[in-house]
Amino acid sequence: MLKVLIVDDEVLERKAVAKILKNSSEDVTVIGEAPNGRKAIEMAAELLPDIIFMDIKMPGIDGVQAVKEIRKFDANIRFIMVSAFNTFEYAKEVMQQGVKEYILKPSSKQDILEGLKRVADDIHAERKQTEEQHSLRESLNRAVSIAQKEWVTSLLMNQVQDISFDEWGQLLGAEIISGHVMLFSLQPAGKADFTNNVKQNWYSWLKDTLKSAVKKHEIIIGPITDLQVPVLFLTSEKLHFKTNAQLICDNLINFFKKENFSGDIRIGIGHPYSQAKELNKSYHEAVLALEQLAKTPNRKYLFCDKQGNSFELPTESGFLEIEKKLLDAVRQGDVNQVLFIFDSFVTKVETNKDLKASLVKKSFNELFILISRMLHDLGIVYEGTPEIEGQEDIRLIFEKGKKHLLAVVQQVQIWRNNHAKGMLHKAKEYIEEHYAEAITLESAAEYVELSPFYFSKLFKDRFGMTFIDYLTEIRIKHAKAEMVDPAKSLKEICYSVGYKDPNYFSRVFKKATGLSPTEFRKVTVS
């Protein structure tokens, strides 16, 4: 509903215009009347009308002066000028202030309503365009965020080899001369674990803080996995690497201390490289640095020893932990996570020349046996398990292992696709039960034990809509049902169906139904 202020030094004129507007078919409400320009300025600042009917010739501050003053603090207010003076000079003055409507006194009902309709149509068209641009910007930001996460994952897993820093610079609109990776980790206090909400809040905080605090780098933030977030820092100027990295870490840690997170933050830092294809090395260095930090609890961040001399060799218990993580990732059909764990392990082994090949071969054979059992338990028939010969070179073992893992993941994905119906219906039930909470794609995926990326793809393929579109559909359905109760305010309904911002709720509702919440309630109640 549009708010209208009427300004005229003649009481009868004000009352007549107000009566015409109140009986009009336009969705407007008269929020006040002002007898002069000074009072009009005060009321405009306090009431923030959408439209002002402004008489030009008034004692003291006239209508033209009042328009100039009001536009200084709110350029969006529209004016319909009303005057008994049909002179070019008056029209010219108000047109210079961006006023398009000019009505002559005595004003007929038709003149007033036609002028109001033109201005109201302009406002509605402009707001619709703004909402569409906002919606498009939100969709674009979501798409860019998803693309960046996948990009970072592919790059750090060394799956992107054909893009240079020059090409990156063209995409980002800045010259890139080097890049490095930092790996941020949220460490729980003691043995406590974090809820999905805490994880997502920390991830959102990290993204917002880095984007606002880091000025000398282009940053691309990867996905959160096991409370770890890889962040790619790209620089367009020659900076002292360690000094700048320390400054970023110190600032972030200080910001973190002001938050209410119950854990602690740790940062592993990889070295800078001048070739894009070498950035996966920086990532693996950050992984190693973060692991070393676990042995130095008083330190918050650590640069990787480029020679790898400070890192211990994987022990048999270390191999068992890697086996467990790999099996979990394979069971979920998460190819990115499988590559992440496998390549991290390979990097660790390659930095330690004294590691016995026999231990690696023994562990791989055991891993392949465990994978075969897991496939059998799932009812997957697969007979491509490789044999590791006693004299085989360790590099060949790695190649066989990686090839086998990728083939198995493909089989698991096929199996999951065939059995996805039950999981996805379980996810829909979860959404329908928890729509009023701050649920996310990640929390729904975790509930059905699928990776977020894989879950998102399956959900869209199965139901023909995205996770967020379905969640929105459920929330709007419940909002409609609640609007039948006139005792509930729109703000209450907004919060009760899972939205935090009434303005955003209103935009989403109108996009889904074609009516604003106020308009929908009027139609429903009447």
N, C-alpha and C positions, 0 to 999 in steps of 0.2 A: 504494500500500500504506500502510495506517495504522499508525503507530508507537504502541506501548502500553508504559507504565511501570506496574509493580506495586509498591504500597507497603503493607507489613504487617510488624508486629514479630514475627510468628510465621513461621519459615522454612518449615514444612510447608504453611501456607496459601499463601505466595507460590509455592512449587513446584507446588502443586496447580492454582492458577489459571493459571500459566504453561503447564502441560502441557495443560490444557483449551483454552487459546487457540491453542497451536501445532497442535493437532489439529482445530481448527474449520475450517469452510468459508469463514469470513470472510477477506478479504484483509488480514490484520494480521500484524505481527511484534512480538515482545516485545523491546524494546531495553534493558531493564534492570530491576533489582529494588532497592528501597530498604527498609531495616529501620526507619526512623523518619521523622518529619516534616522534621527538619533536612536529612537526606540527600535526601529527596524534592525539597525546594526547590532544592538544588544540582544534582541530576540533571536536573530539569525545565528549569533555565536553560541547562544544557550540551547536553542531547539534544533539547530541543523536541519532546516527544511530542504526539501528537494526542489520546490518551485516557490517563487515569490511573485505575487501580483503587486507591482510597484507603481504607485502614482508618481508622476514626474514633478509637478508643481506643488511643493509643500513648503511651509515656513521653516526657517532654519536650514537644516541639511536637506537639500532636495533629493529627488529620486536618483538622479544621475550620480551625485556625490555618494549617496548611500550604496549604490551598485559598486562603485569603485572601491569603497572601504570593505564591503563584504567579500568581494572577489580576492582581496589581499589574503584573507584567512581561509576561504573556501571557494576555489575556482569551479567546483562542480555544480554549485547551485544554479538553476536556470531561472531566468527572469522573463516575465510578461509585463511589459511597460504599458501603463494606462495614462492617457493624457487628453485634455480638451484642446491641446495646441497641436494643430496639424502643420508643423513647420519642418523644413528640411534640417535646420540646425539641431533641433532636438533629436530627430531620427538619426542624424549623423553621429551625435555624441554617444547615444546608447549603442549604436551598431559598432562603434569603436571598442566598446566593452564586451563585445561578443554576443549582444542581445539580438535575437532574431524576431521576436514577437512584439508587435506594437499595436495596441488597441485604442481607438478613439472614443472619448466620452461624448455623449452618453452611450454606454456600451450595451448592445443587445445581448440577450441570453445566447443567441446563436454565435455571435462574435466571441463571447467568453468561452463557450464550450469548444468551439473549433480551435481557438488558440491553445486551450488546455490540452486538447487531444493531440495536436501537433507536437507540443513540448513533451507530453507524457510518452508518446510513441518514440520520440528521439531518446528519451531516458531509458525506456525498456530495451530499445535496440542496442544502445551503448552498453547496458548492463549485460545483455545476452552475449554480446561480443566479448566483453571482459571475462564472463564466466567460461565461455568457450576457450578463450586464450589461456585462462588459468587451468582449465581441465586439460588442455593440450600440453601446457607446460608441465603439469604434474605427470601426465602419461609419458612425456618425453624424458623427464627426469628419472622416472621409474625404469624406462627402457634403457637409458644411458647407464644407470646404476647397475642393472642386471648385466648389460654388455660389458661394463668395466670389470665386474667380478669375474665373468667368464674369461675375459681377456687376460686379467692378471693370473688366473689359475692356469690357463693354457701357456702363458709366457713362462711362468715360474717352473712349470713341469717340462719346459724345454720343447713344447709342441709348436712354438711359433719361431720360425727361423728366417722368414723372408721379408721382414720389415726392419728398416733402418731408423736411426734417430732422426734423419732428415725427414722421412715419411711421418714419423711420430710428430715432429714439429709442425708439419703441415696440418695434421689432424687437430692438434691442440692449439694451433695459432701462435706458437712460440718456438724459438730456436732451442734445440736440445743438444747439449754436448756431452752429458754423462748422466748416469742414473745409478741408484743403489736401493736396497731393500731394507726396511726395518720390520721386525716381527714383534707385534705387541701381544702380550699375554696377560689375562686377568687370573691372578692366583687366589684361590679360596683361602680363608683363614682357618687353619687347622684342618680337620677332616670334613668340614661342612661343604655342601655342594650348592650350586646356584640354580635357581629356578629359571625357566625359559624367559620370564619377564625381566629378571635381573640381567641375563645374558644380552637380551635385545636392547635393554636400556643402556648397558655399558657400550654395546656396539654403536648405538645411535650417538651416545655422548662422544665416543672416540672420533666418529666421522665428523660431527659438528665442530669439535674442538680443533681437530687437525685442519679443517678447511678454513677456520677463522684465524688460527694462530700461525700457520705456515704461509709466509709471503714470498719467499725467495725460490720456491720450488713449485712445479706442477706435481700434484699428487693424485695417484689412482689407488683406491682402497679396495682390497680383495675381500672375499667372503670370510665369515667367521667359522672356524672349524676347531672343535675342542678348545674353545676359549682363546684361540689364537687368530690374529688378523694380520696378514701380510700387507704392507703398504709400500708402494713404489714411489720413490722420490726422483723426479726428473729435474735437472737444473739447466738453465740457459746461460749461466755465467760461471766463471772460474771462482769457486768459493773454497775456503779452507774446510775440507771435508769434516774433520774431527770436531773443529770448533763449532761449526753449524749444527752438526748432529747432536753434540752435547747440549747446545742451546735449545734445540727442539725438545730433547728428552727432559731437560731440567724444567722447562716451561710446562710441559705436559704433566709431569709428576706433581708440580705445584698446583696445577688446576685440579688434578685428581684428588689431592688431599682435601680440597674444599667440598668434594662430593660426599655422598653418604654410602658409597659402595663398601661392603663389609670385607672385601679382599684387598689385594695389593696388585700393583702393576709392575711388570717386568718387560724389558725391551732388548731384543737381540739385534745387533746392527751388522749388516754385511758391507763389504767394501764397494766403492764406486767403480764403474766400468764405462768405457767410452764406446763400446759396441753393444747394441741392443741384444744381440744373440748371446751375450755373456751375462745378462742379468740373472739368469737362473743360478749362476755361481754365487752371486751376491745373496740370493735367497737362501741357498743351502748354507752359506756362511752365517746368515742370521739365525738359522735353525740351530747350528752348532753353538753359537754364542748364547742362545737362550737356554740350551741344555747345560752349558757350563755355569750359567747364572744360578741354577738350582743348587750348586755346591757352594755358592757364596751368597748366603741369605741377606747380608747387609748391603749388597749392591743392587741398584735398581736397573741398570743397563750395562751392556758390555759390548765392546767391539770384538769381532772375530779375530783370532790369531790367524793371519793369512797362511801361515805354514802348517796350521793344524796341530802344532806340537803340544798344545795344552789340553788336548782332548783324550780321554781314556778310550781304550779299545772296547768294542762291544763284548760283553760277557755272555755266557749261556743264558743267564736270566734276562739279559738285554734282548737276546734273540727271541726268547719266549714272549716278551712284551710286544715285540714287532710282529710276531706271528699272530698274536691275539688281535692287534689292530688291523692287520691285513685281512684276517678272516671276517672281522666285523664289516669292513668296507666291501669285501667281495659279497658277503651275504646281502648287503643293501644294494648291490649292483651299481655302486658309486665309483665310476671309472676315475674321476678326478682325485678322489681320496685315495684310491689304490695307488695311483701314480705318485701322489704326494708322499705317501709313506714309503713306497718302494725306492723312489729316487733319493729321499732323505737318507735311507739306510745305505744305498750305494755310495752316496757322497761321503758318509761317515767312514765306510770301509776304505774308500779310495784314499782318504787322508791319513790312513794308518797302514803303512807298508808291512808292518810286522805281524799283521793278523794272519793266522793260519788258515790256509784255503780249506783244510779238512773240516774246520768248524763251520765254515760257510756252506760247504757241500752237505754236511750232515744236517744242518738246520733247514736247508732247502728241501732235501728229501723228506724230512719230517713234515714240513709245511705242505708239500704236495700230497702227502698221505692224508693230512687233516682236511685239505680241500676236497679230496676224493670222497672222504666220509661225509662231509657236509653236503656235497652234491647228491650222494646216495640218500641221505636223510630227507632231502627236499624232493626226491623222486626224479632228479635230473640224470639222464643217461649221458655220460661224457667219458670217452676213452682216450683222450689225448694227453694223458699225464706223461711228461718227459722223464727220461732216465738220466741221472747225473753220474757220469763215469768217474772213476777214481782219479784219473790223470787229466781231467779236463781243466783248461785254463779258467781262472776265476771270471774273466770278462765274458767268456762263452756261457758260463753258468748264469751270469746276470741277464744276458740276452735271452737265454732259454726261459728263465724265470719270469721275465717281463712279458714275453710273448704268451706264455702259458696263463699268466694272471689275466691278461687282456681277453684271451679267448674264453676263460671261465666266466669273467664278468659279463661278456656278451651272452653266454648261455643263461646266466642268472637273470639278466634283463629280459630275455625272451620268456623265461619261466614266470617272472613277476608280471609281465604283460598279460600272460594267460590267467594269472591268479589275482590280477589287480582289482577285479570287480568288487570282491569282498572287502579289500583294504580301502578302496575309495568310498564305498558306501559307509564303512566305519568312520572315515574322515568326514563325510557329510553329516553323520550323526553327531560327531564331535563338534562340528561347526554350529549345528542347530542347538546344541546344549550350551555352548559357550559363546554365542554370538555377542552377548552383552559385555564380554570381557575383552581385554586388549590382546586378542589372539592374532597370531601372525602365520604366514606361510610356513616358517620354520617350526613353530610349535605344533601345527597340524601335521607336518611331515614327520616330526619326531614321534608323535602319538601313534602313527601307523608304521613306524620304523622304516621310513624311506628317506633318502636324501632330498633336501628341498628342491634341487634342480630336477631330479627324476620325478618327484611327486608332482611338481608343477606341470611337467610335460604330460604325465599320465592323466592328471585331472582334466586338463584342457582337451586331450584326445578323447577321453571317455564321456565328458559331459558337454563339450562344445562351448565351454566358458572357462575363464580363468578363476583361480581360487578367490581373488579379491572381488570379482564380479558376482560370484555365488554368495560370498559373505555379505556383500552389499544388498543383494536380492533378499536374503533372509532378514537383514536388519530393517529394510524398508517395509517388508511384509508385516513385521511386528510393530513398527512405528504406525503404520496405517490402522492396525487393530486398536492400538492404544489411543489414537486420536478420536475414537468414538466417545471416549470418556471426557466430557467437557471440564471435569475437575482437574485434569492433568494439564499443566502448561507445556508448551512446545519445548521449552528448555529441559523440563523433567523427562519428557519423552526422548529427547536427543541423548541425554546421559544414560537412560535406561536401556537403550538399544546398542550401546557401545561406542558412541561418538563423544569426543571431548570438546568439540568446537561447534556451537549452534549455527554459526554462519556456514561452516563447511557442510554440516548436516543438511542445511537448507538447500545448498547447491546440489548436493548428491540426490536429495529427495526430488527436486524439480527436474533434474536430468533423467531420473528413473520414471517419474510419473507424468511429467509435463506440467505439473502444478507445484506452486510453492506449498510448504506445510500449512500456511494460513489459508490459502485458496482451497486446498484439499479438505481441510477441516470444515470450511464454510459449506462446500458442496455436500460433504458427508452428513454433517449435522442437520442441514436444511432438508 
